[in-house]
């Protein structure tokens, strides 16, 4: 996707408000994606709130990050999809 992530704001829990350069905006609960050792610290609300946009990607101080295209894909569908569903969609986009 050519549209850049312009704003990402934590809203509480694991919910993020997203705004893209084309005007698309959404609120997304990313808690289903917070599994594995790198994402475990994000379950702490204080740590989660430390997200930043760095080179169009949201990142946390421990190195966890989520690609803005993936966030947009999930937001357009209204929820976090499985890794398999996400990979399959991006495979047909190439």
N, C-alpha and C positions, 0 to 999 in steps of 0.2 A: 504494500500500500504506500502511496506517495504522501499521504497526509501525516504530518508530524504531530506527536503528542505535545501539546502546549502546557497542559496543567494536569496535575494529579494530586488530589488532596485526600488525606485519610479522613473518614467520617465517623470512625468508631468501629470497634470490632475489626473485621477484616474487609471492610467496605471502603471503596475508593471512588471518588468523583473524578471522571476523566473528561478532558476537553481536547479536541483535535483541531488542527489548523483549518479544516474545512467546515467547522462549526458543529460537527458531530459531538454530542456529549452524552454521557451515560453514568449511571451509578452501578458498580459491580462489586459483588461479594466474592472475593478470591479465596475464601477459606478452603474450598475443595482442592485448590492447588498448593496449599501449604503443607506438604508432606515431604519427608526426607530431612536429613540433618541440616541442610543449608536453610530450609524454610521453617524449621522448628522454632527458632527464636522469634519469628514474626507473630507467633501466637500470643506473645506478650504485647498488650496494647501500647505500652510506652515505646517499645522497640519498633513496632509496626508504624507508629506515627512519625518515625524518623525517615520515612521514604523521601527520596529526592529524584528529580529528573536529571539524568546525566546522559548527554548525547542521545536524547530522544527516548531513553529507556528508563523505567523506574528501577531504582536501586536502593538497597539498604546498606548500612555500615558493615555488615558481615559479608558482603559480596553477593547476596541474593539479588536476582534481577528477573524481570519479566519483559520480554520484547513487546513494544507497543503495538505491533501488528497482531500479536496473539491476544493482547488485551482487547483490541478493537474487535477481533473475530468473536471472542467470548461475549463482549458487550452487545454486539449486534444480535447475538442469539439469546441474550438475556441470562446467561449463566456460564460458568466454567465447564468446559467439556473435557472428556477424558483425553489423555495423551494420544491415544490411537485415533480418536475423532479429529483432534486438532492436526495431527500429522497428516492424516488422509486429506483433509481440506487443503492444507498448504502444498501437498504433493501435486494436486491437480491445478494449482495456481501457477506453478513454474512453467 
